[in-house]
């Protein structure tokens, strides 16, 4: 995936998240796209998505979880 694809997917997942589950969707994004994010860089994706840069930490949590879990 490209930087543009990742950033738009992140923004979409965040925007369409059920009420009070936005951060959960950010974690899920990190889990689902961990390999791509490690190649491109989390910071760039967050910056381009327009979300606060603090979500960088939340995506990294998802990347770390990707070693142990998989989405249903």
Predicted model as a PDB file, atoms N, CA, C, CB and O in Angstrom, pLDDT in the B-factor column:
MODEL        1                                                                  
ATOM      1  N   UNK A   1       0.832  -1.188   0.000  1.00 92.00           N  
ATOM      2  CA  UNK A   1       0.000   0.000   0.000  1.00 92.00           C  
ATOM      3  C   UNK A   1       0.875   1.249   0.000  1.00 92.00           C  
ATOM      4  CB  UNK A   1      -0.946   0.000   1.211  1.00 92.00           C  
ATOM      5  O   UNK A   1       1.996   1.249   0.508  1.00 92.00           O  
ATOM      6  N   UNK A   2       0.339   2.289  -0.572  1.00 95.00           N  
ATOM      7  CA  UNK A   2       1.062   3.554  -0.630  1.00 95.00           C  
ATOM      8  C   UNK A   2       0.738   4.412   0.595  1.00 95.00           C  
ATOM      9  CB  UNK A   2       0.717   4.314  -1.924  1.00 95.00           C  
ATOM     10  O   UNK A   2      -0.183   4.119   1.357  1.00 95.00           O  
ATOM     11  N   UNK A   3       1.504   5.453   0.755  1.00 96.00           N  
ATOM     12  CA  UNK A   3       1.269   6.406   1.839  1.00 96.00           C  
ATOM     13  C   UNK A   3      -0.139   6.975   1.748  1.00 96.00           C  
ATOM     14  CB  UNK A   3       2.307   7.542   1.800  1.00 96.00           C  
ATOM     15  O   UNK A   3      -0.834   7.076   2.759  1.00 96.00           O  
ATOM     16  N   UNK A   4      -0.564   7.346   0.548  1.00 96.00           N  
ATOM     17  CA  UNK A   4      -1.909   7.903   0.363  1.00 96.00           C  
ATOM     18  C   UNK A   4      -2.994   6.904   0.736  1.00 96.00           C  
ATOM     19  CB  UNK A   4      -2.100   8.348  -1.079  1.00 96.00           C  
ATOM     20  O   UNK A   4      -3.971   7.264   1.392  1.00 96.00           O  
ATOM     21  N   UNK A   5      -2.829   5.664   0.327  1.00 97.00           N  
ATOM     22  CA  UNK A   5      -3.821   4.637   0.639  1.00 97.00           C  
ATOM     23  C   UNK A   5      -3.903   4.400   2.148  1.00 97.00           C  
ATOM     24  CB  UNK A   5      -3.481   3.324  -0.089  1.00 97.00           C  
ATOM     25  O   UNK A   5      -4.996   4.317   2.709  1.00 97.00           O  
ATOM     26  N   UNK A   6      -2.761   4.293   2.792  1.00 98.00           N  
ATOM     27  CA  UNK A   6      -2.739   4.064   4.233  1.00 98.00           C  
ATOM     28  C   UNK A   6      -3.367   5.229   4.992  1.00 98.00           C  
ATOM     29  CB  UNK A   6      -1.308   3.840   4.710  1.00 98.00           C  
ATOM     30  O   UNK A   6      -4.172   5.017   5.899  1.00 98.00           O  
ATOM     31  N   UNK A   7      -3.008   6.444   4.631  1.00 97.00           N  
ATOM     32  CA  UNK A   7      -3.545   7.601   5.353  1.00 97.00           C  
ATOM     33  C   UNK A   7      -5.045   7.746   5.141  1.00 97.00           C  
ATOM     34  CB  UNK A   7      -2.836   8.876   4.914  1.00 97.00           C  
ATOM     35  O   UNK A   7      -5.759   8.099   6.080  1.00 97.00           O  
ATOM     36  N   UNK A   8      -5.541   7.487   3.942  1.00 97.00           N  
ATOM     37  CA  UNK A   8      -6.986   7.580   3.730  1.00 97.00           C  
ATOM     38  C   UNK A   8      -7.726   6.446   4.428  1.00 97.00           C  
ATOM     39  CB  UNK A   8      -7.305   7.567   2.237  1.00 97.00           C  
ATOM     40  O   UNK A   8      -8.843   6.643   4.907  1.00 97.00           O  
ATOM     41  N   UNK A   9      -7.120   5.259   4.492  1.00 98.00           N  
ATOM     42  CA  UNK A   9      -7.733   4.135   5.212  1.00 98.00           C  
ATOM     43  C   UNK A   9      -7.805   4.443   6.701  1.00 98.00           C  
ATOM     44  CB  UNK A   9      -6.936   2.828   4.973  1.00 98.00           C  
ATOM     45  O   UNK A   9      -8.822   4.172   7.340  1.00 98.00           O  
ATOM     46  N   UNK A  10      -6.748   5.002   7.256  1.00 98.00           N  
ATOM     47  CA  UNK A  10      -6.735   5.382   8.666  1.00 98.00           C  
ATOM     48  C   UNK A  10      -7.831   6.399   8.954  1.00 98.00           C  
ATOM     49  CB  UNK A  10      -5.362   5.951   9.061  1.00 98.00           C  
ATOM     50  O   UNK A  10      -8.594   6.244   9.908  1.00 98.00           O  
ATOM     51  N   UNK A  11      -7.906   7.419   8.144  1.00 97.00           N  
ATOM     52  CA  UNK A  11      -8.909   8.463   8.345  1.00 97.00           C  
ATOM     53  C   UNK A  11     -10.317   7.883   8.245  1.00 97.00           C  
ATOM     54  CB  UNK A  11      -8.725   9.593   7.319  1.00 97.00           C  
ATOM     55  O   UNK A  11     -11.194   8.243   9.030  1.00 97.00           O  
ATOM     56  N   UNK A  12     -10.533   6.999   7.295  1.00 98.00           N  
ATOM     57  CA  UNK A  12     -11.842   6.370   7.112  1.00 98.00           C  
ATOM     58  C   UNK A  12     -12.201   5.486   8.311  1.00 98.00           C  
ATOM     59  CB  UNK A  12     -11.857   5.538   5.816  1.00 98.00           C  
ATOM     60  O   UNK A  12     -13.318   5.557   8.825  1.00 98.00           O  
ATOM     61  N   UNK A  13     -11.261   4.660   8.751  1.00 97.00           N  
ATOM     62  CA  UNK A  13     -11.528   3.785   9.900  1.00 97.00           C  
ATOM     63  C   UNK A  13     -11.841   4.612  11.147  1.00 97.00           C  
ATOM     64  CB  UNK A  13     -10.321   2.856  10.166  1.00 97.00           C  
ATOM     65  O   UNK A  13     -12.734   4.256  11.917  1.00 97.00           O  
ATOM     66  N   UNK A  14     -11.130   5.687  11.346  1.00 97.00           N  
ATOM     67  CA  UNK A  14     -11.360   6.557  12.495  1.00 97.00           C  
ATOM     68  C   UNK A  14     -12.713   7.248  12.388  1.00 97.00           C  
ATOM     69  CB  UNK A  14     -10.243   7.596  12.612  1.00 97.00           C  
ATOM     70  O   UNK A  14     -13.480   7.277  13.351  1.00 97.00           O  
ATOM     71  N   UNK A  15     -13.000   7.799  11.227  1.00 97.00           N  
ATOM     72  CA  UNK A  15     -14.244   8.552  11.034  1.00 97.00           C  
ATOM     73  C   UNK A  15     -15.483   7.675  11.113  1.00 97.00           C  
ATOM     74  CB  UNK A  15     -14.215   9.258   9.703  1.00 97.00           C  
ATOM     75  O   UNK A  15     -16.530   8.122  11.581  1.00 97.00           O  
ATOM     76  N   UNK A  16     -15.377   6.438  10.661  1.00 97.00           N  
ATOM     77  CA  UNK A  16     -16.533   5.530  10.630  1.00 97.00           C  
ATOM     78  C   UNK A  16     -16.618   4.609  11.843  1.00 97.00           C  
ATOM     79  CB  UNK A  16     -16.484   4.693   9.381  1.00 97.00           C  
ATOM     80  O   UNK A  16     -17.444   3.697  11.878  1.00 97.00           O  
ATOM     81  N   UNK A  17     -15.776   4.844  12.824  1.00 97.00           N  
ATOM     82  CA  UNK A  17     -15.769   3.993  14.020  1.00 97.00           C  
ATOM     83  C   UNK A  17     -17.058   4.183  14.811  1.00 97.00           C  
ATOM     84  CB  UNK A  17     -14.543   4.310  14.910  1.00 97.00           C  
ATOM     85  O   UNK A  17     -17.602   5.286  14.867  1.00 97.00           O  
ATOM     86  N   UNK A  18     -17.546   3.105  15.423  1.00 96.00           N  
ATOM     87  CA  UNK A  18     -18.699   3.249  16.318  1.00 96.00           C  
ATOM     88  C   UNK A  18     -18.369   4.227  17.448  1.00 96.00           C  
ATOM     89  CB  UNK A  18     -19.118   1.869  16.901  1.00 96.00           C  
ATOM     90  O   UNK A  18     -17.203   4.449  17.777  1.00 96.00           O  
ATOM     91  N   UNK A  19     -19.410   4.800  18.027  1.00 95.00           N  
ATOM     92  CA  UNK A  19     -19.235   5.778  19.097  1.00 95.00           C  
ATOM     93  C   UNK A  19     -18.342   5.215  20.206  1.00 95.00           C  
ATOM     94  CB  UNK A  19     -20.601   6.194  19.672  1.00 95.00           C  
ATOM     95  O   UNK A  19     -18.527   4.082  20.651  1.00 95.00           O  
ATOM     96  N   UNK A  20     -17.384   6.014  20.639  1.00 96.00           N  
ATOM     97  CA  UNK A  20     -16.438   5.676  21.710  1.00 96.00           C  
ATOM     98  C   UNK A  20     -15.471   4.548  21.359  1.00 96.00           C  
ATOM     99  CB  UNK A  20     -17.196   5.298  22.939  1.00 96.00           C  
ATOM    100  O   UNK A  20     -14.874   3.953  22.256  1.00 96.00           O  
ATOM    101  N   UNK A  21     -15.307   4.248  20.085  1.00 97.00           N  
ATOM    102  CA  UNK A  21     -14.371   3.196  19.680  1.00 97.00           C  
ATOM    103  C   UNK A  21     -13.348   3.674  18.651  1.00 97.00           C  
ATOM    104  CB  UNK A  21     -15.135   2.020  19.119  1.00 97.00           C  
ATOM    105  O   UNK A  21     -12.763   2.865  17.931  1.00 97.00           O  
ATOM    106  N   UNK A  22     -13.135   4.977  18.584  1.00 97.00           N  
ATOM    107  CA  UNK A  22     -12.173   5.511  17.617  1.00 97.00           C  
ATOM    108  C   UNK A  22     -10.768   4.997  17.879  1.00 97.00           C  
ATOM    109  CB  UNK A  22     -12.179   7.032  17.652  1.00 97.00           C  
ATOM    110  O   UNK A  22     -10.070   4.599  16.946  1.00 97.00           O  
ATOM    111  N   UNK A  23     -10.344   5.000  19.139  1.00 97.00           N  
ATOM    112  CA  UNK A  23      -8.986   4.548  19.464  1.00 97.00           C  
ATOM    113  C   UNK A  23      -8.851   3.050  19.186  1.00 97.00           C  
ATOM    114  CB  UNK A  23      -8.644   4.857  20.949  1.00 97.00           C  
ATOM    115  O   UNK A  23      -7.793   2.591  18.755  1.00 97.00           O  
ATOM    116  N   UNK A  24      -9.907   2.298  19.430  1.00 97.00           N  
ATOM    117  CA  UNK A  24      -9.890   0.870  19.115  1.00 97.00           C  
ATOM    118  C   UNK A  24      -9.659   0.667  17.628  1.00 97.00           C  
ATOM    119  CB  UNK A  24     -11.207   0.196  19.550  1.00 97.00           C  
ATOM    120  O   UNK A  24      -8.905  -0.223  17.233  1.00 97.00           O  
ATOM    121  N   UNK A  25     -10.294   1.477  16.805  1.00 97.00           N  
ATOM    122  CA  UNK A  25     -10.116   1.360  15.353  1.00 97.00           C  
ATOM    123  C   UNK A  25      -8.698   1.749  14.940  1.00 97.00           C  
ATOM    124  CB  UNK A  25     -11.139   2.239  14.614  1.00 97.00           C  
ATOM    125  O   UNK A  25      -8.160   1.197  13.980  1.00 97.00           O  
ATOM    126  N   UNK A  26      -8.098   2.683  15.648  1.00 98.00           N  
ATOM    127  CA  UNK A  26      -6.709   3.054  15.368  1.00 98.00           C  
ATOM    128  C   UNK A  26      -5.786   1.886  15.706  1.00 98.00           C  
ATOM    129  CB  UNK A  26      -6.301   4.322  16.172  1.00 98.00           C  
ATOM    130  O   UNK A  26      -4.843   1.608  14.965  1.00 98.00           O  
ATOM    131  N   UNK A  27      -6.047   1.205  16.811  1.00 97.00           N  
ATOM    132  CA  UNK A  27      -5.268   0.003  17.155  1.00 97.00           C  
ATOM    133  C   UNK A  27      -5.452  -1.068  16.080  1.00 97.00           C  
ATOM    134  CB  UNK A  27      -5.694  -0.551  18.548  1.00 97.00           C  
ATOM    135  O   UNK A  27      -4.484  -1.691  15.643  1.00 97.00           O  
ATOM    136  N   UNK A  28      -6.689  -1.277  15.662  1.00 97.00           N  
ATOM    137  CA  UNK A  28      -6.977  -2.268  14.636  1.00 97.00           C  
ATOM    138  C   UNK A  28      -6.260  -1.926  13.330  1.00 97.00           C  
ATOM    139  CB  UNK A  28      -8.487  -2.369  14.403  1.00 97.00           C  
ATOM    140  O   UNK A  28      -5.753  -2.816  12.647  1.00 97.00           O  
ATOM    141  N   UNK A  29      -6.218  -0.653  12.988  1.00 98.00           N  
ATOM    142  CA  UNK A  29      -5.472  -0.212  11.807  1.00 98.00           C  
ATOM    143  C   UNK A  29      -4.011  -0.632  11.914  1.00 98.00           C  
ATOM    144  CB  UNK A  29      -5.576   1.317  11.636  1.00 98.00           C  
ATOM    145  O   UNK A  29      -3.436  -1.137  10.949  1.00 98.00           O  
ATOM    146  N   UNK A  30      -3.412  -0.428  13.078  1.00 98.00           N  
ATOM    147  CA  UNK A  30      -2.021  -0.828  13.292  1.00 98.00           C  
ATOM    148  C   UNK A  30      -1.824  -2.321  13.153  1.00 98.00           C  
ATOM    149  CB  UNK A  30      -1.556  -0.386  14.653  1.00 98.00           C  
ATOM    150  O   UNK A  30      -0.809  -2.772  12.622  1.00 98.00           O  
ATOM    151  N   UNK A  31      -2.799  -3.099  13.630  1.00 97.00           N  
ATOM    152  CA  UNK A  31      -2.722  -4.553  13.524  1.00 97.00           C  
ATOM    153  C   UNK A  31      -2.827  -4.992  12.070  1.00 97.00           C  
ATOM    154  CB  UNK A  31      -3.826  -5.213  14.360  1.00 97.00           C  
ATOM    155  O   UNK A  31      -2.018  -5.788  11.591  1.00 97.00           O  
ATOM    156  N   UNK A  32      -3.830  -4.467  11.371  1.00 97.00           N  
ATOM    157  CA  UNK A  32      -4.101  -4.902   9.999  1.00 97.00           C  
ATOM    158  C   UNK A  32      -2.985  -4.527   9.018  1.00 97.00           C  
ATOM    159  CB  UNK A  32      -5.407  -4.305   9.527  1.00 97.00           C  
ATOM    160  O   UNK A  32      -2.679  -5.285   8.097  1.00 97.00           O  
ATOM    161  N   UNK A  33      -2.393  -3.372   9.220  1.00 97.00           N  
ATOM    162  CA  UNK A  33      -1.436  -2.854   8.233  1.00 97.00           C  
ATOM    163  C   UNK A  33      -0.020  -2.737   8.789  1.00 97.00           C  
ATOM    164  CB  UNK A  33      -1.894  -1.498   7.734  1.00 97.00           C  
ATOM    165  O   UNK A  33       0.767  -1.916   8.318  1.00 97.00           O  
ATOM    166  N   UNK A  34       0.304  -3.546   9.781  1.00 97.00           N  
ATOM    167  CA  UNK A  34       1.596  -3.462  10.459  1.00 97.00           C  
ATOM    168  C   UNK A  34       2.777  -3.539   9.486  1.00 97.00           C  
ATOM    169  CB  UNK A  34       1.709  -4.572  11.487  1.00 97.00           C  
ATOM    170  O   UNK A  34       3.701  -2.729   9.566  1.00 97.00           O  
ATOM    171  N   UNK A  35       2.747  -4.492   8.587  1.00 95.00           N  
ATOM    172  CA  UNK A  35       3.877  -4.654   7.657  1.00 95.00           C  
ATOM    173  C   UNK A  35       4.076  -3.417   6.793  1.00 95.00           C  
ATOM    174  CB  UNK A  35       3.660  -5.876   6.763  1.00 95.00           C  
ATOM    175  O   UNK A  35       5.203  -2.957   6.606  1.00 95.00           O  
ATOM    176  N   UNK A  36       2.990  -2.885   6.272  1.00 96.00           N  
ATOM    177  CA  UNK A  36       3.079  -1.696   5.413  1.00 96.00           C  
ATOM    178  C   UNK A  36       3.548  -0.479   6.208  1.00 96.00           C  
ATOM    179  CB  UNK A  36       1.716  -1.404   4.756  1.00 96.00           C  
ATOM    180  O   UNK A  36       4.353   0.320   5.730  1.00 96.00           O  
ATOM    181  N   UNK A  37       3.035  -0.355   7.413  1.00 96.00           N  
ATOM    182  CA  UNK A  37       3.386   0.789   8.250  1.00 96.00           C  
ATOM    183  C   UNK A  37       4.859   0.783   8.629  1.00 96.00           C  
ATOM    184  CB  UNK A  37       2.535   0.802   9.504  1.00 96.00           C  
ATOM    185  O   UNK A  37       5.485   1.840   8.708  1.00 96.00           O  
ATOM    186  N   UNK A  38       5.410  -0.388   8.860  1.00 94.00           N  
ATOM    187  CA  UNK A  38       6.824  -0.467   9.219  1.00 94.00           C  
ATOM    188  C   UNK A  38       7.711  -0.063   8.047  1.00 94.00           C  
ATOM    189  CB  UNK A  38       7.179  -1.882   9.683  1.00 94.00           C  
ATOM    190  O   UNK A  38       8.812   0.449   8.250  1.00 94.00           O  
ATOM    191  N   UNK A  39       7.244  -0.286   6.836  1.00 94.00           N  
ATOM    192  CA  UNK A  39       8.029   0.100   5.650  1.00 94.00           C  
ATOM    193  C   UNK A  39       7.920   1.593   5.363  1.00 94.00           C  
ATOM    194  CB  UNK A  39       7.566  -0.694   4.425  1.00 94.00           C  
ATOM    195  O   UNK A  39       8.915   2.239   5.033  1.00 94.00           O  
ATOM    196  N   UNK A  40       6.721   2.136   5.488  1.00 94.00           N  
ATOM    197  CA  UNK A  40       6.476   3.534   5.108  1.00 94.00           C  
ATOM    198  C   UNK A  40       6.768   4.499   6.247  1.00 94.00           C  
ATOM    199  CB  UNK A  40       5.037   3.709   4.652  1.00 94.00           C  
ATOM    200  O   UNK A  40       7.347   5.563   6.026  1.00 94.00           O  
ATOM    201  N   UNK A  41       6.377   4.142   7.449  1.00 94.00           N  
ATOM    202  CA  UNK A  41       6.568   5.013   8.607  1.00 94.00           C  
ATOM    203  C   UNK A  41       5.248   5.506   9.152  1.00 94.00           C  
ATOM    204  CB  UNK A  41       7.447   6.191   8.245  1.00 94.00           C  
ATOM    205  O   UNK A  41       4.448   6.106   8.433  1.00 94.00           O  
ATOM    206  N   UNK A  42       5.032   5.254  10.407  1.00 97.00           N  
ATOM    207  CA  UNK A  42       3.768   5.595  11.051  1.00 97.00           C  
ATOM    208  C   UNK A  42       3.555   7.105  11.085  1.00 97.00           C  
ATOM    209  CB  UNK A  42       3.725   5.027  12.467  1.00 97.00           C  
ATOM    210  O   UNK A  42       2.462   7.593  10.798  1.00 97.00           O  
ATOM    211  N   UNK A  43       4.587   7.823  11.430  1.00 96.00           N  
ATOM    212  CA  UNK A  43       4.467   9.282  11.575  1.00 96.00           C  
ATOM    213  C   UNK A  43       3.960   9.935  10.289  1.00 96.00           C  
ATOM    214  CB  UNK A  43       5.822   9.890  11.967  1.00 96.00           C  
ATOM    215  O   UNK A  43       3.103  10.817  10.345  1.00 96.00           O  
ATOM    216  N   UNK A  44       4.466   9.524   9.157  1.00 96.00           N  
ATOM    217  CA  UNK A  44       4.055  10.094   7.883  1.00 96.00           C  
ATOM    218  C   UNK A  44       2.584   9.815   7.596  1.00 96.00           C  
ATOM    219  CB  UNK A  44       4.920   9.547   6.759  1.00 96.00           C  
ATOM    220  O   UNK A  44       1.860  10.675   7.095  1.00 96.00           O  
ATOM    221  N   UNK A  45       2.158   8.600   7.920  1.00 97.00           N  
ATOM    222  CA  UNK A  45       0.763   8.210   7.679  1.00 97.00           C  
ATOM    223  C   UNK A  45      -0.170   9.052   8.550  1.00 97.00           C  
ATOM    224  CB  UNK A  45       0.554   6.694   7.969  1.00 97.00           C  
ATOM    225  O   UNK A  45      -1.190   9.547   8.071  1.00 97.00           O  
ATOM    226  N   UNK A  46       0.177   9.212   9.814  1.00 97.00           N  
ATOM    227  CA  UNK A  46      -0.666   9.990  10.725  1.00 97.00           C  
ATOM    228  C   UNK A  46      -0.712  11.448  10.284  1.00 97.00           C  
ATOM    229  CB  UNK A  46      -0.146   9.885  12.175  1.00 97.00           C  
ATOM    230  O   UNK A  46      -1.783  12.055  10.272  1.00 97.00           O  
ATOM    231  N   UNK A  47       0.421  12.010   9.927  1.00 97.00           N  
ATOM    232  CA  UNK A  47       0.457  13.405   9.484  1.00 97.00           C  
ATOM    233  C   UNK A  47      -0.425  13.615   8.262  1.00 97.00           C  
ATOM    234  CB  UNK A  47       1.893  13.832   9.172  1.00 97.00           C  
ATOM    235  O   UNK A  47      -1.186  14.581   8.198  1.00 97.00           O  
ATOM    236  N   UNK A  48      -0.324  12.716   7.297  1.00 96.00           N  
ATOM    237  CA  UNK A  48      -1.090  12.881   6.067  1.00 96.00           C  
ATOM    238  C   UNK A  48      -2.582  12.643   6.289  1.00 96.00           C  
ATOM    239  CB  UNK A  48      -0.569  11.936   4.999  1.00 96.00           C  
ATOM    240  O   UNK A  48      -3.407  13.196   5.561  1.00 96.00           O  
ATOM    241  N   UNK A  49      -2.937  11.834   7.275  1.00 97.00           N  
ATOM    242  CA  UNK A  49      -4.348  11.541   7.529  1.00 97.00           C  
ATOM    243  C   UNK A  49      -5.081  12.724   8.153  1.00 97.00           C  
ATOM    244  CB  UNK A  49      -4.472  10.330   8.434  1.00 97.00           C  
ATOM    245  O   UNK A  49      -6.304  12.821   8.058  1.00 97.00           O  
ATOM    246  N   UNK A  50      -4.336  13.620   8.787  1.00 96.00           N  
ATOM    247  CA  UNK A  50      -4.950  14.765   9.426  1.00 96.00           C  
ATOM    248  C   UNK A  50      -5.332  14.517  10.877  1.00 96.00           C  
ATOM    249  CB  UNK A  50      -6.154  15.174   8.661  1.00 96.00           C  
ATOM    250  O   UNK A  50      -5.876  15.405  11.532  1.00 96.00           O  
ATOM    251  N   UNK A  51      -5.057  13.329  11.386  1.00 97.00           N  
ATOM    252  CA  UNK A  51      -5.336  13.019  12.789  1.00 97.00           C  
ATOM    253  C   UNK A  51      -4.219  13.601  13.655  1.00 97.00           C  
ATOM    254  CB  UNK A  51      -5.466  11.475  13.010  1.00 97.00           C  
ATOM    255  O   UNK A  51      -3.121  13.858  13.160  1.00 97.00           O  
ATOM    256  N   UNK A  52      -4.491  13.810  14.939  1.00 96.00           N  
ATOM    257  CA  UNK A  52      -3.441  14.319  15.832  1.00 96.00           C  
ATOM    258  C   UNK A  52      -2.229  13.376  15.853  1.00 96.00           C  
ATOM    259  CB  UNK A  52      -3.997  14.500  17.266  1.00 96.00           C  
ATOM    260  O   UNK A  52      -2.384  12.155  15.806  1.00 96.00           O  
ATOM    261  N   UNK A  53      -1.048  13.940  15.922  1.00 96.00           N  
ATOM    262  CA  UNK A  53       0.187  13.154  15.881  1.00 96.00           C  
ATOM    263  C   UNK A  53       0.278  12.197  17.064  1.00 96.00           C  
ATOM    264  CB  UNK A  53       1.404  14.079  15.865  1.00 96.00           C  
ATOM    265  O   UNK A  53       1.042  11.233  17.011  1.00 96.00           O  
ATOM    266  N   UNK A  54      -0.477  12.440  18.122  1.00 95.00           N  
ATOM    267  CA  UNK A  54      -0.459  11.543  19.278  1.00 95.00           C  
ATOM    268  C   UNK A  54      -0.981  10.142  18.920  1.00 95.00           C  
ATOM    269  CB  UNK A  54      -1.296  12.139  20.417  1.00 95.00           C  
ATOM    270  O   UNK A  54      -0.707   9.180  19.638  1.00 95.00           O  
ATOM    271  N   UNK A  55      -1.716  10.025  17.837  1.00 97.00           N  
ATOM    272  CA  UNK A  55      -2.198   8.708  17.414  1.00 97.00           C  
ATOM    273  C   UNK A  55      -1.061   7.829  16.901  1.00 97.00           C  
ATOM    274  CB  UNK A  55      -3.264   8.859  16.332  1.00 97.00           C  
ATOM    275  O   UNK A  55      -1.243   6.627  16.702  1.00 97.00           O  
ATOM    276  N   UNK A  56       0.079   8.409  16.693  1.00 97.00           N  
ATOM    277  CA  UNK A  56       1.283   7.664  16.348  1.00 97.00           C  
ATOM    278  C   UNK A  56       1.529   6.567  17.386  1.00 97.00           C  
ATOM    279  CB  UNK A  56       2.507   8.612  16.253  1.00 97.00           C  
ATOM    280  O   UNK A  56       1.836   5.428  17.034  1.00 97.00           O  
ATOM    281  N   UNK A  57       1.393   6.916  18.656  1.00 97.00           N  
ATOM    282  CA  UNK A  57       1.592   5.963  19.758  1.00 97.00           C  
ATOM    283  C   UNK A  57       0.569   4.843  19.698  1.00 97.00           C  
ATOM    284  CB  UNK A  57       1.506   6.676  21.114  1.00 97.00           C  
ATOM    285  O   UNK A  57       0.916   3.680  19.902  1.00 97.00           O  
ATOM    286  N   UNK A  58      -0.673   5.170  19.424  1.00 97.00           N  
ATOM    287  CA  UNK A  58      -1.740   4.174  19.394  1.00 97.00           C  
ATOM    288  C   UNK A  58      -1.555   3.195  18.228  1.00 97.00           C  
ATOM    289  CB  UNK A  58      -3.105   4.865  19.291  1.00 97.00           C  
ATOM    290  O   UNK A  58      -1.818   2.001  18.373  1.00 97.00           O  
ATOM    291  N   UNK A  59      -1.114   3.689  17.101  1.00 98.00           N  
ATOM    292  CA  UNK A  59      -0.847   2.812  15.957  1.00 98.00           C  
ATOM    293  C   UNK A  59       0.309   1.878  16.278  1.00 98.00           C  
ATOM    294  CB  UNK A  59      -0.533   3.640  14.688  1.00 98.00           C  
ATOM    295  O   UNK A  59       0.271   0.698  15.932  1.00 98.00           O  
ATOM    296  N   UNK A  60       1.331   2.398  16.934  1.00 98.00           N  
ATOM    297  CA  UNK A  60       2.460   1.549  17.324  1.00 98.00           C  
ATOM    298  C   UNK A  60       2.032   0.441  18.273  1.00 98.00           C  
ATOM    299  CB  UNK A  60       3.551   2.387  17.973  1.00 98.00           C  
ATOM    300  O   UNK A  60       2.581  -0.660  18.220  1.00 98.00           O  
ATOM    301  N   UNK A  61       1.073   0.706  19.133  1.00 97.00           N  
ATOM    302  CA  UNK A  61       0.529  -0.344  20.003  1.00 97.00           C  
ATOM    303  C   UNK A  61      -0.097  -1.443  19.148  1.00 97.00           C  
ATOM    304  CB  UNK A  61      -0.522   0.241  20.994  1.00 97.00           C  
ATOM    305  O   UNK A  61       0.093  -2.628  19.421  1.00 97.00           O  
ATOM    306  N   UNK A  62      -0.839  -1.054  18.121  1.00 97.00           N  
ATOM    307  CA  UNK A  62      -1.441  -2.032  17.219  1.00 97.00           C  
ATOM    308  C   UNK A  62      -0.389  -2.836  16.472  1.00 97.00           C  
ATOM    309  CB  UNK A  62      -2.355  -1.339  16.230  1.00 97.00           C  
ATOM    310  O   UNK A  62      -0.536  -4.047  16.303  1.00 97.00           O  
ATOM    311  N   UNK A  63       0.666  -2.174  16.025  1.00 97.00           N  
ATOM    312  CA  UNK A  63       1.752  -2.874  15.328  1.00 97.00           C  
ATOM    313  C   UNK A  63       2.369  -3.922  16.250  1.00 97.00           C  
ATOM    314  CB  UNK A  63       2.838  -1.871  14.846  1.00 97.00           C  
ATOM    315  O   UNK A  63       2.641  -5.046  15.827  1.00 97.00           O  
ATOM    316  N   UNK A  64       2.587  -3.552  17.507  1.00 97.00           N  
ATOM    317  CA  UNK A  64       3.147  -4.509  18.467  1.00 97.00           C  
ATOM    318  C   UNK A  64       2.196  -5.679  18.711  1.00 97.00           C  
ATOM    319  CB  UNK A  64       3.460  -3.809  19.792  1.00 97.00           C  
ATOM    320  O   UNK A  64       2.645  -6.813  18.874  1.00 97.00           O  
ATOM    321  N   UNK A  65       0.910  -5.421  18.739  1.00 97.00           N  
ATOM    322  CA  UNK A  65      -0.074  -6.480  18.938  1.00 97.00           C  
ATOM    323  C   UNK A  65      -0.175  -7.415  17.729  1.00 97.00           C  
ATOM    324  CB  UNK A  65      -1.435  -5.872  19.231  1.00 97.00           C  
ATOM    325  O   UNK A  65      -0.578  -8.569  17.873  1.00 97.00           O  
ATOM    326  N   UNK A  66       0.184  -6.928  16.549  1.00 97.00           N  
ATOM    327  CA  UNK A  66       0.049  -7.705  15.322  1.00 97.00           C  
ATOM    328  C   UNK A  66       0.837  -9.019  15.378  1.00 97.00           C  
ATOM    329  CB  UNK A  66       0.510  -6.877  14.133  1.00 97.00           C  
ATOM    330  O   UNK A  66       0.508  -9.964  14.661  1.00 97.00           O  
ATOM    331  N   UNK A  67       1.859  -9.086  16.208  1.00 95.00           N  
ATOM    332  CA  UNK A  67       2.636 -10.309  16.355  1.00 95.00           C  
ATOM    333  C   UNK A  67       1.832 -11.409  17.060  1.00 95.00           C  
ATOM    334  CB  UNK A  67       3.921 -10.020  17.128  1.00 95.00           C  
ATOM    335  O   UNK A  67       2.146 -12.593  16.937  1.00 95.00           O  
ATOM    336  N   UNK A  68       0.797 -11.005  17.796  1.00 97.00           N  
ATOM    337  CA  UNK A  68       0.072 -11.940  18.642  1.00 97.00           C  
ATOM    338  C   UNK A  68      -1.393 -12.139  18.293  1.00 97.00           C  
ATOM    339  CB  UNK A  68       0.164 -11.495  20.025  1.00 97.00           C  
ATOM    340  O   UNK A  68      -1.998 -13.121  18.725  1.00 97.00           O  
ATOM    341  N   UNK A  69      -1.974 -11.232  17.524  1.00 96.00           N  
ATOM    342  CA  UNK A  69      -3.405 -11.319  17.225  1.00 96.00           C  
ATOM    343  C   UNK A  69      -3.650 -11.147  15.730  1.00 96.00           C  
ATOM    344  CB  UNK A  69      -4.191 -10.260  18.019  1.00 96.00           C  
ATOM    345  O   UNK A  69      -2.776 -10.697  14.989  1.00 96.00           O  
ATOM    346  N   UNK A  70      -4.842 -11.510  15.307  1.00 89.00           N  
ATOM    347  CA  UNK A  70      -5.257 -11.250  13.931  1.00 89.00           C  
ATOM    348  C   UNK A  70      -6.730 -10.838  13.951  1.00 89.00           C  
ATOM    349  CB  UNK A  70      -5.029 -12.512  13.015  1.00 89.00           C  
ATOM    350  O   UNK A  70      -7.500 -11.338  14.772  1.00 89.00           O  
ATOM    351  N   UNK A  71      -7.125  -9.939  13.061  1.00 89.00           N  
ATOM    352  CA  UNK A  71      -8.512  -9.469  13.032  1.00 89.00           C  
ATOM    353  C   UNK A  71      -9.479 -10.595  12.662  1.00 89.00           C  
ATOM    354  CB  UNK A  71      -8.657  -8.311  12.040  1.00 89.00           C  
ATOM    355  O   UNK A  71      -9.132 -11.516  11.924  1.00 89.00           O  
ATOM    356  N   UNK A  72     -10.678 -10.498  13.185  1.00 87.00           N  
ATOM    357  CA  UNK A  72     -11.711 -11.477  12.824  1.00 87.00           C  
ATOM    358  C   UNK A  72     -12.440 -11.023  11.595  1.00 87.00           C  
ATOM    359  CB  UNK A  72     -12.700 -11.693  13.972  1.00 87.00           C  
ATOM    360  O   UNK A  72     -13.349 -11.709  11.127  1.00 87.00           O  
TER     361      UNK A  72                                                      
ENDMDL                                                                          
END                                                                             
